[in-house]
Amino acid sequence: MQEYKNHQLKIYNSLSGEKEVFKPVHAGNVGMYVCGPTVYSNVHLGNVRTFMSFDMIFRYLLHLEYKVRYVRNITDVGHIVDDVDDGEDKIAKKARLEQLEPMEIVQRYTVDFHDVLKQFNFLPPSIEPTATGHIIEQIEIVRQIIEKGFGYEKNGSVYFDVVKFNINNHYGKLSGRNIDDMLSNTRDTDGQSDKKNAQDFALWKKAEPEHIMRWPSPWGIGFPGWHLECTAMSTKYLGETFDIHGGGMDLKFPHHECEIAQNEACTGHSPVNYWMHANMLTLNGKKMSKSTGNNILPDEIYNGGSPFLSKSFSPNVARFFMMQAHYRSILDFTNDGIVAAEKGFNRLMEGLEILKTLQSSATSTLDFATWKKNCYDAMDDDFNTPILIANLFEGIKFVNLINDGKETVTASDLKILSEALTTFTFDVIGIKDEKASADSVGKLEGVVEMLIGMRNEARANKNFAMSDQIRDQLLDLGIQLKDGKEGTTFSI
């Protein structure tokens, strides 16, 4: 079944500033690219919120039975400090400070990124390409831009000619900026003398002798500009024109604006049909910042230790808290807010447990079909999770009324209620079913204890070959047996 055919999904397009009916390039298929992390430090909570928004969008598209190719990159080179064309690459800078190879920095913080997202129950993307893995593709795009007359080389670096591009195109259309205003408001700075215009941006930068990350190119030894990697990887895996490009609101300018320019310079047409931007996360009404101390790391939420929180909270509660705000709205993270979210989360989980015990009747006294439609209408309206959650609590209200004998439900309507509540809670919003996980762990422990018993019996019968076989096969599965005075225990 192709569920998407029953829905008119509308997406807010940052390019048009309006909600538009979603029509994929290829019917039944969705190509979505989201700008991933620059892996030079631990992922912060604001990043998590952005990626969580697109994880939710990915989940709902899958639920509608689209075939989705979700590409989220890893920026492991080329991101200049302060997002300008001068300075030192953030990864190279961190490597120099810690006296490590840049790829050691990349590996450390890529692992941290994946570990954090796993805690919050993210689905992995379809493809997770790296910038360093696509240097050849980036060099080819630079070559094409020069060939089309929009790029120029100076002293081993290559720049994009924004003014020339803007003659027949609109540089600034995504962020709503005017090129003349940008040029008049830009003051000259050191290191821009190689540029024809102050707004020109680097496609390829010459690597000075002290620069650690470097590659050969037709213009000399250097490294790619930050904006180039996303153009290279998105078009390689999704084509010259694809459906959705997402990222944080802070990437609209210059990053996404430059991506559009690079693509249009190469192909002559717009690369993306729907630009989507997730809004920022603040802490107690102020911007999160490591330098000011107004900051919480993701693991401080569930491990405790943050002075901003009265207690620790599960990743599930934190995810539920974030889903209570629309992805395009600023969300303020406060202790009172997450405490309230925990109470709501517990009420939802308790209701889902009661749901399992409900008995059907001959008649239904509530309109379950309309309630289910309201859930879908919320998500079809630009992924409105706050309205969806309000409808989920309405569903829990139905559960409690039926449980108290004040309302009745037929078997078919009970199925509608049960499937919608569990699907939207666990599959779409992305809450992890902790009860199911605990049940699975309990079953695993029971199986291991049974095998330990069989092994003990084999040892008692001096069948040491069988005893060793059970131990070794469990070890191959990641389960280690430990024999002691008080018997055999195991660890995973």
Contacts in CASP RR format, 6 or more apart in sequence:
PFRMAT RR
TARGET T0000
AUTHOR 0000-0000-0000
METHOD contacts of the structure
MODEL  1
MQEYKNHQLKIYNSLSGEKEVFKPVHAGNVGMYVCGPTVYSNVHLGNVRT
FMSFDMIFRYLLHLEYKVRYVRNITDVGHIVDDVDDGEDKIAKKARLEQL
EPMEIVQRYTVDFHDVLKQFNFLPPSIEPTATGHIIEQIEIVRQIIEKGF
GYEKNGSVYFDVVKFNINNHYGKLSGRNIDDMLSNTRDTDGQSDKKNAQD
FALWKKAEPEHIMRWPSPWGIGFPGWHLECTAMSTKYLGETFDIHGGGMD
LKFPHHECEIAQNEACTGHSPVNYWMHANMLTLNGKKMSKSTGNNILPDE
IYNGGSPFLSKSFSPNVARFFMMQAHYRSILDFTNDGIVAAEKGFNRLME
GLEILKTLQSSATSTLDFATWKKNCYDAMDDDFNTPILIANLFEGIKFVN
LINDGKETVTASDLKILSEALTTFTFDVIGIKDEKASADSVGKLEGVVEM
LIGMRNEARANKNFAMSDQIRDQLLDLGIQLKDGKEGTTFSI
1 65 0 8 1.000
2 28 0 8 1.000
2 65 0 8 1.000
3 63 0 8 1.000
3 64 0 8 1.000
3 65 0 8 1.000
4 28 0 8 1.000
4 64 0 8 1.000
4 65 0 8 1.000
4 66 0 8 1.000
7 64 0 8 1.000
7 376 0 8 1.000
7 380 0 8 1.000
8 21 0 8 1.000
8 380 0 8 1.000
9 21 0 8 1.000
9 22 0 8 1.000
9 64 0 8 1.000
9 380 0 8 1.000
10 19 0 8 1.000
10 20 0 8 1.000
10 21 0 8 1.000
10 22 0 8 1.000
10 380 0 8 1.000
10 381 0 8 1.000
10 382 0 8 1.000
11 19 0 8 1.000
11 20 0 8 1.000
11 22 0 8 1.000
11 244 0 8 1.000
11 274 0 8 1.000
11 276 0 8 1.000
11 382 0 8 1.000
11 383 0 8 1.000
12 18 0 8 1.000
12 19 0 8 1.000
12 20 0 8 1.000
12 276 0 8 1.000
12 328 0 8 1.000
12 382 0 8 1.000
13 19 0 8 1.000
13 20 0 8 1.000
13 273 0 8 1.000
13 274 0 8 1.000
13 275 0 8 1.000
13 276 0 8 1.000
14 174 0 8 1.000
14 252 0 8 1.000
14 275 0 8 1.000
14 276 0 8 1.000
14 277 0 8 1.000
15 173 0 8 1.000
15 174 0 8 1.000
15 272 0 8 1.000
15 274 0 8 1.000
15 275 0 8 1.000
19 381 0 8 1.000
19 382 0 8 1.000
20 274 0 8 1.000
22 243 0 8 1.000
22 274 0 8 1.000
23 273 0 8 1.000
24 30 0 8 1.000
24 31 0 8 1.000
24 66 0 8 1.000
24 243 0 8 1.000
25 31 0 8 1.000
25 241 0 8 1.000
25 242 0 8 1.000
25 243 0 8 1.000
25 273 0 8 1.000
28 66 0 8 1.000
28 67 0 8 1.000
29 66 0 8 1.000
29 67 0 8 1.000
29 68 0 8 1.000
29 69 0 8 1.000
30 61 0 8 1.000
30 66 0 8 1.000
30 67 0 8 1.000
30 68 0 8 1.000
30 69 0 8 1.000
30 243 0 8 1.000
30 244 0 8 1.000
31 68 0 8 1.000
31 69 0 8 1.000
31 70 0 8 1.000
31 71 0 8 1.000
31 238 0 8 1.000
31 242 0 8 1.000
31 243 0 8 1.000
31 244 0 8 1.000
32 54 0 8 1.000
32 57 0 8 1.000
32 58 0 8 1.000
32 61 0 8 1.000
32 68 0 8 1.000
32 69 0 8 1.000
32 70 0 8 1.000
32 71 0 8 1.000
32 238 0 8 1.000
32 242 0 8 1.000
32 243 0 8 1.000
32 244 0 8 1.000
32 245 0 8 1.000
32 246 0 8 1.000
33 71 0 8 1.000
33 72 0 8 1.000
33 73 0 8 1.000
33 230 0 8 1.000
33 233 0 8 1.000
33 234 0 8 1.000
33 237 0 8 1.000
33 238 0 8 1.000
33 242 0 8 1.000
33 244 0 8 1.000
33 245 0 8 1.000
33 246 0 8 1.000
33 272 0 8 1.000
34 51 0 8 1.000
34 54 0 8 1.000
34 70 0 8 1.000
34 71 0 8 1.000
34 72 0 8 1.000
34 125 0 8 1.000
34 245 0 8 1.000
34 246 0 8 1.000
34 247 0 8 1.000
35 72 0 8 1.000
35 73 0 8 1.000
35 75 0 8 1.000
35 230 0 8 1.000
35 246 0 8 1.000
35 247 0 8 1.000
35 248 0 8 1.000
35 251 0 8 1.000
35 255 0 8 1.000
36 51 0 8 1.000
36 72 0 8 1.000
36 73 0 8 1.000
36 74 0 8 1.000
36 75 0 8 1.000
36 247 0 8 1.000
37 43 0 8 1.000
37 47 0 8 1.000
37 74 0 8 1.000
37 75 0 8 1.000
37 109 0 8 1.000
37 113 0 8 1.000
38 75 0 8 1.000
38 76 0 8 1.000
38 79 0 8 1.000
38 90 0 8 1.000
38 91 0 8 1.000
39 74 0 8 1.000
39 75 0 8 1.000
39 76 0 8 1.000
39 91 0 8 1.000
39 105 0 8 1.000
39 106 0 8 1.000
39 109 0 8 1.000
39 110 0 8 1.000
39 113 0 8 1.000
40 79 0 8 1.000
40 90 0 8 1.000
40 91 0 8 1.000
40 93 0 8 1.000
40 94 0 8 1.000
40 105 0 8 1.000
40 109 0 8 1.000
41 94 0 8 1.000
41 109 0 8 1.000
42 109 0 8 1.000
42 112 0 8 1.000
42 116 0 8 1.000
42 297 0 8 1.000
43 109 0 8 1.000
43 112 0 8 1.000
43 113 0 8 1.000
43 116 0 8 1.000
43 117 0 8 1.000
43 298 0 8 1.000
44 288 0 8 1.000
44 290 0 8 1.000
44 295 0 8 1.000
44 297 0 8 1.000
44 298 0 8 1.000
45 281 0 8 1.000
45 283 0 8 1.000
45 288 0 8 1.000
45 295 0 8 1.000
45 296 0 8 1.000
45 297 0 8 1.000
45 298 0 8 1.000
45 301 0 8 1.000
45 333 0 8 1.000
46 280 0 8 1.000
46 281 0 8 1.000
46 288 0 8 1.000
48 116 0 8 1.000
48 117 0 8 1.000
48 120 0 8 1.000
48 298 0 8 1.000
48 322 0 8 1.000
49 278 0 8 1.000
49 280 0 8 1.000
49 281 0 8 1.000
49 322 0 8 1.000
49 331 0 8 1.000
50 247 0 8 1.000
50 248 0 8 1.000
50 278 0 8 1.000
51 72 0 8 1.000
51 117 0 8 1.000
51 122 0 8 1.000
52 120 0 8 1.000
52 122 0 8 1.000
52 319 0 8 1.000
52 322 0 8 1.000
52 323 0 8 1.000
53 278 0 8 1.000
53 327 0 8 1.000
53 383 0 8 1.000
54 70 0 8 1.000
54 72 0 8 1.000
54 246 0 8 1.000
54 247 0 8 1.000
54 276 0 8 1.000
54 278 0 8 1.000
55 117 0 8 1.000
55 122 0 8 1.000
55 123 0 8 1.000
55 430 0 8 1.000
56 323 0 8 1.000
56 327 0 8 1.000
56 383 0 8 1.000
56 385 0 8 1.000
56 428 0 8 1.000
56 429 0 8 1.000
56 430 0 8 1.000
57 244 0 8 1.000
57 276 0 8 1.000
57 327 0 8 1.000
57 383 0 8 1.000
58 68 0 8 1.000
58 70 0 8 1.000
58 123 0 8 1.000
58 125 0 8 1.000
59 123 0 8 1.000
59 427 0 8 1.000
59 428 0 8 1.000
59 429 0 8 1.000
59 430 0 8 1.000
60 379 0 8 1.000
60 383 0 8 1.000
60 428 0 8 1.000
61 68 0 8 1.000
62 68 0 8 1.000
62 123 0 8 1.000
63 423 0 8 1.000
63 427 0 8 1.000
63 428 0 8 1.000
68 126 0 8 1.000
69 126 0 8 1.000
69 127 0 8 1.000
69 237 0 8 1.000
69 238 0 8 1.000
70 125 0 8 1.000
70 126 0 8 1.000
70 127 0 8 1.000
71 125 0 8 1.000
71 126 0 8 1.000
71 127 0 8 1.000
71 128 0 8 1.000
71 129 0 8 1.000
71 233 0 8 1.000
71 234 0 8 1.000
71 237 0 8 1.000
71 238 0 8 1.000
72 125 0 8 1.000
72 127 0 8 1.000
72 128 0 8 1.000
73 128 0 8 1.000
73 129 0 8 1.000
73 130 0 8 1.000
73 131 0 8 1.000
73 229 0 8 1.000
73 230 0 8 1.000
73 233 0 8 1.000
74 106 0 8 1.000
74 110 0 8 1.000
74 113 0 8 1.000
74 128 0 8 1.000
74 129 0 8 1.000
74 130 0 8 1.000
74 131 0 8 1.000
75 131 0 8 1.000
75 226 0 8 1.000
75 229 0 8 1.000
76 91 0 8 1.000
76 102 0 8 1.000
76 103 0 8 1.000
76 106 0 8 1.000
76 110 0 8 1.000
76 130 0 8 1.000
76 131 0 8 1.000
76 132 0 8 1.000
77 89 0 8 1.000
77 91 0 8 1.000
77 102 0 8 1.000
77 131 0 8 1.000
77 132 0 8 1.000
77 213 0 8 1.000
77 223 0 8 1.000
77 224 0 8 1.000
77 229 0 8 1.000
78 89 0 8 1.000
78 91 0 8 1.000
78 131 0 8 1.000
78 205 0 8 1.000
78 213 0 8 1.000
78 223 0 8 1.000
78 224 0 8 1.000
78 225 0 8 1.000
78 226 0 8 1.000
78 229 0 8 1.000
79 89 0 8 1.000
79 90 0 8 1.000
79 91 0 8 1.000
79 226 0 8 1.000
80 86 0 8 1.000
80 87 0 8 1.000
80 88 0 8 1.000
80 89 0 8 1.000
80 90 0 8 1.000
80 202 0 8 1.000
80 205 0 8 1.000
80 225 0 8 1.000
80 226 0 8 1.000
81 87 0 8 1.000
81 88 0 8 1.000
81 89 0 8 1.000
81 90 0 8 1.000
81 93 0 8 1.000
83 226 0 8 1.000
83 254 0 8 1.000
83 255 0 8 1.000
85 159 0 8 1.000
85 192 0 8 1.000
85 195 0 8 1.000
85 201 0 8 1.000
85 202 0 8 1.000
85 205 0 8 1.000
85 225 0 8 1.000
86 189 0 8 1.000
86 190 0 8 1.000
86 191 0 8 1.000
86 192 0 8 1.000
88 96 0 8 1.000
88 211 0 8 1.000
89 211 0 8 1.000
89 212 0 8 1.000
89 213 0 8 1.000
89 223 0 8 1.000
91 102 0 8 1.000
91 105 0 8 1.000
91 106 0 8 1.000
91 213 0 8 1.000
92 102 0 8 1.000
92 211 0 8 1.000
92 212 0 8 1.000
92 213 0 8 1.000
94 105 0 8 1.000
95 101 0 8 1.000
95 102 0 8 1.000
95 104 0 8 1.000
95 105 0 8 1.000
95 212 0 8 1.000
96 212 0 8 1.000
98 105 0 8 1.000
102 212 0 8 1.000
102 213 0 8 1.000
106 132 0 8 1.000
116 298 0 8 1.000
116 299 0 8 1.000
119 298 0 8 1.000
119 299 0 8 1.000
119 302 0 8 1.000
119 315 0 8 1.000
120 298 0 8 1.000
120 315 0 8 1.000
120 318 0 8 1.000
120 319 0 8 1.000
121 315 0 8 1.000
121 316 0 8 1.000
121 319 0 8 1.000
121 430 0 8 1.000
121 431 0 8 1.000
121 432 0 8 1.000
127 237 0 8 1.000
129 233 0 8 1.000
129 236 0 8 1.000
129 237 0 8 1.000
131 138 0 8 1.000
131 224 0 8 1.000
131 229 0 8 1.000
131 233 0 8 1.000
132 213 0 8 1.000
134 229 0 8 1.000
134 232 0 8 1.000
134 233 0 8 1.000
134 236 0 8 1.000
135 215 0 8 1.000
135 224 0 8 1.000
137 232 0 8 1.000
137 233 0 8 1.000
137 236 0 8 1.000
138 224 0 8 1.000
138 225 0 8 1.000
138 228 0 8 1.000
138 229 0 8 1.000
138 232 0 8 1.000
139 204 0 8 1.000
139 215 0 8 1.000
139 217 0 8 1.000
139 218 0 8 1.000
139 224 0 8 1.000
140 232 0 8 1.000
141 203 0 8 1.000
141 228 0 8 1.000
141 231 0 8 1.000
141 232 0 8 1.000
141 262 0 8 1.000
141 266 0 8 1.000
142 151 0 8 1.000
142 158 0 8 1.000
142 203 0 8 1.000
142 204 0 8 1.000
142 217 0 8 1.000
142 219 0 8 1.000
142 224 0 8 1.000
142 228 0 8 1.000
143 218 0 8 1.000
144 265 0 8 1.000
144 266 0 8 1.000
145 151 0 8 1.000
145 160 0 8 1.000
145 203 0 8 1.000
145 262 0 8 1.000
145 265 0 8 1.000
145 266 0 8 1.000
146 152 0 8 1.000
146 153 0 8 1.000
146 158 0 8 1.000
148 265 0 8 1.000
148 266 0 8 1.000
149 161 0 8 1.000
149 164 0 8 1.000
149 265 0 8 1.000
150 160 0 8 1.000
150 161 0 8 1.000
150 164 0 8 1.000
150 165 0 8 1.000
150 261 0 8 1.000
150 265 0 8 1.000
151 158 0 8 1.000
151 159 0 8 1.000
151 160 0 8 1.000
151 161 0 8 1.000
151 203 0 8 1.000
151 265 0 8 1.000
152 158 0 8 1.000
152 159 0 8 1.000
152 161 0 8 1.000
152 196 0 8 1.000
153 219 0 8 1.000
154 194 0 8 1.000
154 195 0 8 1.000
155 194 0 8 1.000
155 206 0 8 1.000
156 204 0 8 1.000
156 206 0 8 1.000
156 219 0 8 1.000
156 220 0 8 1.000
156 222 0 8 1.000
157 194 0 8 1.000
157 202 0 8 1.000
157 204 0 8 1.000
157 205 0 8 1.000
157 206 0 8 1.000
157 219 0 8 1.000
158 202 0 8 1.000
158 203 0 8 1.000
158 204 0 8 1.000
158 219 0 8 1.000
159 194 0 8 1.000
159 195 0 8 1.000
159 196 0 8 1.000
159 200 0 8 1.000
159 201 0 8 1.000
159 202 0 8 1.000
159 203 0 8 1.000
160 200 0 8 1.000
160 201 0 8 1.000
160 202 0 8 1.000
160 203 0 8 1.000
160 258 0 8 1.000
160 261 0 8 1.000
160 262 0 8 1.000
160 265 0 8 1.000
161 196 0 8 1.000
161 197 0 8 1.000
161 200 0 8 1.000
162 171 0 8 1.000
162 179 0 8 1.000
162 197 0 8 1.000
162 199 0 8 1.000
162 200 0 8 1.000
162 201 0 8 1.000
162 261 0 8 1.000
163 179 0 8 1.000
163 183 0 8 1.000
163 196 0 8 1.000
163 197 0 8 1.000
163 199 0 8 1.000
163 200 0 8 1.000
165 171 0 8 1.000
165 261 0 8 1.000
165 264 0 8 1.000
165 265 0 8 1.000
166 179 0 8 1.000
169 261 0 8 1.000
169 264 0 8 1.000
171 179 0 8 1.000
171 199 0 8 1.000
171 257 0 8 1.000
171 261 0 8 1.000
172 178 0 8 1.000
172 179 0 8 1.000
172 253 0 8 1.000
172 257 0 8 1.000
173 257 0 8 1.000
173 260 0 8 1.000
174 252 0 8 1.000
174 253 0 8 1.000
174 256 0 8 1.000
174 257 0 8 1.000
174 260 0 8 1.000
174 275 0 8 1.000
175 252 0 8 1.000
175 253 0 8 1.000
175 256 0 8 1.000
175 257 0 8 1.000
177 253 0 8 1.000
177 257 0 8 1.000
179 199 0 8 1.000
182 199 0 8 1.000
183 197 0 8 1.000
183 198 0 8 1.000
183 199 0 8 1.000
186 198 0 8 1.000
186 199 0 8 1.000
187 198 0 8 1.000
188 198 0 8 1.000
192 198 0 8 1.000
201 225 0 8 1.000
201 227 0 8 1.000
201 254 0 8 1.000
201 258 0 8 1.000
202 225 0 8 1.000
203 224 0 8 1.000
203 225 0 8 1.000
203 228 0 8 1.000
203 262 0 8 1.000
204 217 0 8 1.000
204 219 0 8 1.000
204 222 0 8 1.000
204 223 0 8 1.000
204 224 0 8 1.000
204 225 0 8 1.000
204 228 0 8 1.000
205 222 0 8 1.000
205 223 0 8 1.000
205 224 0 8 1.000
205 225 0 8 1.000
206 219 0 8 1.000
206 220 0 8 1.000
206 221 0 8 1.000
206 222 0 8 1.000
207 213 0 8 1.000
207 214 0 8 1.000
207 221 0 8 1.000
207 222 0 8 1.000
207 223 0 8 1.000
211 222 0 8 1.000
211 223 0 8 1.000
213 223 0 8 1.000
214 221 0 8 1.000
214 222 0 8 1.000
214 223 0 8 1.000
215 221 0 8 1.000
215 222 0 8 1.000
215 223 0 8 1.000
216 222 0 8 1.000
226 255 0 8 1.000
227 254 0 8 1.000
227 255 0 8 1.000
227 258 0 8 1.000
227 259 0 8 1.000
227 262 0 8 1.000
228 262 0 8 1.000
230 255 0 8 1.000
230 259 0 8 1.000
231 259 0 8 1.000
231 262 0 8 1.000
231 263 0 8 1.000
231 266 0 8 1.000
231 271 0 8 1.000
234 242 0 8 1.000
234 245 0 8 1.000
234 259 0 8 1.000
234 271 0 8 1.000
235 242 0 8 1.000
235 263 0 8 1.000
235 271 0 8 1.000
240 263 0 8 1.000
240 267 0 8 1.000
240 269 0 8 1.000
240 271 0 8 1.000
241 269 0 8 1.000
241 270 0 8 1.000
241 271 0 8 1.000
241 272 0 8 1.000
241 273 0 8 1.000
242 271 0 8 1.000
242 272 0 8 1.000
242 273 0 8 1.000
243 272 0 8 1.000
243 273 0 8 1.000
243 274 0 8 1.000
244 272 0 8 1.000
244 273 0 8 1.000
244 274 0 8 1.000
244 276 0 8 1.000
245 256 0 8 1.000
245 259 0 8 1.000
245 271 0 8 1.000
245 272 0 8 1.000
245 274 0 8 1.000
245 275 0 8 1.000
245 276 0 8 1.000
246 275 0 8 1.000
246 276 0 8 1.000
246 277 0 8 1.000
246 278 0 8 1.000
247 256 0 8 1.000
247 276 0 8 1.000
247 277 0 8 1.000
247 278 0 8 1.000
248 277 0 8 1.000
248 278 0 8 1.000
248 279 0 8 1.000
248 280 0 8 1.000
249 277 0 8 1.000
249 278 0 8 1.000
249 279 0 8 1.000
249 280 0 8 1.000
250 280 0 8 1.000
251 277 0 8 1.000
252 277 0 8 1.000
256 275 0 8 1.000
259 271 0 8 1.000
260 270 0 8 1.000
260 271 0 8 1.000
260 272 0 8 1.000
263 270 0 8 1.000
263 271 0 8 1.000
264 270 0 8 1.000
264 271 0 8 1.000
277 328 0 8 1.000
278 327 0 8 1.000
278 328 0 8 1.000
279 327 0 8 1.000
279 328 0 8 1.000
279 329 0 8 1.000
279 330 0 8 1.000
279 331 0 8 1.000
280 287 0 8 1.000
280 330 0 8 1.000
280 331 0 8 1.000
281 288 0 8 1.000
281 322 0 8 1.000
281 330 0 8 1.000
281 331 0 8 1.000
281 332 0 8 1.000
281 333 0 8 1.000
282 288 0 8 1.000
282 330 0 8 1.000
282 331 0 8 1.000
282 332 0 8 1.000
282 333 0 8 1.000
283 294 0 8 1.000
283 295 0 8 1.000
283 296 0 8 1.000
283 308 0 8 1.000
283 332 0 8 1.000
283 333 0 8 1.000
283 334 0 8 1.000
284 294 0 8 1.000
284 308 0 8 1.000
284 332 0 8 1.000
284 333 0 8 1.000
284 334 0 8 1.000
285 332 0 8 1.000
285 334 0 8 1.000
286 292 0 8 1.000
286 294 0 8 1.000
287 294 0 8 1.000
288 294 0 8 1.000
288 295 0 8 1.000
288 296 0 8 1.000
289 295 0 8 1.000
296 306 0 8 1.000
296 308 0 8 1.000
296 309 0 8 1.000
296 333 0 8 1.000
297 306 0 8 1.000
298 318 0 8 1.000
300 306 0 8 1.000
300 309 0 8 1.000
301 309 0 8 1.000
301 312 0 8 1.000
301 313 0 8 1.000
301 315 0 8 1.000
301 318 0 8 1.000
301 338 0 8 1.000
302 312 0 8 1.000
302 313 0 8 1.000
302 314 0 8 1.000
302 315 0 8 1.000
302 318 0 8 1.000
303 312 0 8 1.000
304 311 0 8 1.000
304 312 0 8 1.000
305 312 0 8 1.000
308 335 0 8 1.000
309 335 0 8 1.000
309 338 0 8 1.000
310 335 0 8 1.000
310 339 0 8 1.000
313 338 0 8 1.000
313 342 0 8 1.000
314 434 0 8 1.000
315 432 0 8 1.000
316 345 0 8 1.000
316 431 0 8 1.000
316 432 0 8 1.000
316 434 0 8 1.000
317 338 0 8 1.000
317 341 0 8 1.000
317 342 0 8 1.000
317 345 0 8 1.000
318 338 0 8 1.000
319 429 0 8 1.000
319 430 0 8 1.000
319 431 0 8 1.000
320 341 0 8 1.000
320 344 0 8 1.000
320 345 0 8 1.000
320 348 0 8 1.000
320 429 0 8 1.000
320 431 0 8 1.000
321 333 0 8 1.000
321 337 0 8 1.000
321 338 0 8 1.000
321 341 0 8 1.000
322 331 0 8 1.000
323 385 0 8 1.000
323 386 0 8 1.000
323 389 0 8 1.000
323 429 0 8 1.000
323 430 0 8 1.000
324 341 0 8 1.000
324 385 0 8 1.000
324 386 0 8 1.000
324 389 0 8 1.000
325 331 0 8 1.000
325 385 0 8 1.000
325 386 0 8 1.000
326 382 0 8 1.000
326 383 0 8 1.000
326 384 0 8 1.000
326 385 0 8 1.000
326 386 0 8 1.000
327 383 0 8 1.000
327 385 0 8 1.000
328 382 0 8 1.000
344 393 0 8 1.000
345 431 0 8 1.000
347 393 0 8 1.000
347 396 0 8 1.000
348 392 0 8 1.000
348 393 0 8 1.000
348 396 0 8 1.000
348 425 0 8 1.000
349 434 0 8 1.000
349 435 0 8 1.000
351 396 0 8 1.000
351 399 0 8 1.000
351 400 0 8 1.000
352 396 0 8 1.000
352 399 0 8 1.000
352 421 0 8 1.000
352 422 0 8 1.000
352 425 0 8 1.000
353 435 0 8 1.000
354 399 0 8 1.000
354 400 0 8 1.000
354 403 0 8 1.000
355 399 0 8 1.000
355 417 0 8 1.000
355 418 0 8 1.000
355 421 0 8 1.000
355 422 0 8 1.000
357 403 0 8 1.000
358 399 0 8 1.000
358 402 0 8 1.000
358 403 0 8 1.000
358 409 0 8 1.000
358 414 0 8 1.000
360 409 0 8 1.000
360 410 0 8 1.000
360 411 0 8 1.000
360 413 0 8 1.000
360 414 0 8 1.000
361 408 0 8 1.000
361 409 0 8 1.000
361 410 0 8 1.000
362 408 0 8 1.000
362 410 0 8 1.000
363 408 0 8 1.000
363 410 0 8 1.000
364 408 0 8 1.000
364 409 0 8 1.000
364 410 0 8 1.000
364 413 0 8 1.000
365 407 0 8 1.000
365 408 0 8 1.000
365 409 0 8 1.000
366 398 0 8 1.000
366 401 0 8 1.000
366 407 0 8 1.000
366 409 0 8 1.000
366 413 0 8 1.000
368 398 0 8 1.000
368 409 0 8 1.000
368 413 0 8 1.000
368 416 0 8 1.000
368 417 0 8 1.000
369 413 0 8 1.000
369 416 0 8 1.000
371 391 0 8 1.000
371 394 0 8 1.000
371 395 0 8 1.000
371 398 0 8 1.000
371 417 0 8 1.000
371 420 0 8 1.000
372 416 0 8 1.000
372 417 0 8 1.000
372 420 0 8 1.000
374 391 0 8 1.000
374 394 0 8 1.000
375 388 0 8 1.000
375 391 0 8 1.000
375 392 0 8 1.000
375 420 0 8 1.000
375 424 0 8 1.000
378 384 0 8 1.000
378 385 0 8 1.000
378 387 0 8 1.000
378 388 0 8 1.000
378 390 0 8 1.000
378 391 0 8 1.000
379 385 0 8 1.000
379 388 0 8 1.000
379 424 0 8 1.000
379 428 0 8 1.000
381 387 0 8 1.000
385 429 0 8 1.000
388 424 0 8 1.000
388 428 0 8 1.000
388 429 0 8 1.000
389 429 0 8 1.000
392 421 0 8 1.000
392 424 0 8 1.000
392 425 0 8 1.000
395 417 0 8 1.000
395 421 0 8 1.000
396 421 0 8 1.000
398 407 0 8 1.000
398 409 0 8 1.000
398 417 0 8 1.000
399 417 0 8 1.000
399 421 0 8 1.000
401 407 0 8 1.000
402 408 0 8 1.000
402 409 0 8 1.000
409 417 0 8 1.000
425 431 0 8 1.000
426 432 0 8 1.000
426 433 0 8 1.000
448 474 0 8 1.000
448 479 0 8 1.000
448 490 0 8 1.000
451 470 0 8 1.000
451 474 0 8 1.000
452 481 0 8 1.000
452 488 0 8 1.000
452 490 0 8 1.000
454 470 0 8 1.000
455 466 0 8 1.000
455 467 0 8 1.000
455 470 0 8 1.000
455 471 0 8 1.000
455 481 0 8 1.000
455 488 0 8 1.000
456 488 0 8 1.000
458 464 0 8 1.000
458 466 0 8 1.000
458 467 0 8 1.000
458 470 0 8 1.000
459 467 0 8 1.000
471 481 0 8 1.000
474 480 0 8 1.000
474 481 0 8 1.000
474 490 0 8 1.000
475 481 0 8 1.000
478 492 0 8 1.000
479 490 0 8 1.000
479 491 0 8 1.000
479 492 0 8 1.000
480 490 0 8 1.000
480 491 0 8 1.000
480 492 0 8 1.000
481 488 0 8 1.000
481 489 0 8 1.000
481 490 0 8 1.000
482 488 0 8 1.000
482 489 0 8 1.000
482 490 0 8 1.000
482 491 0 8 1.000
END
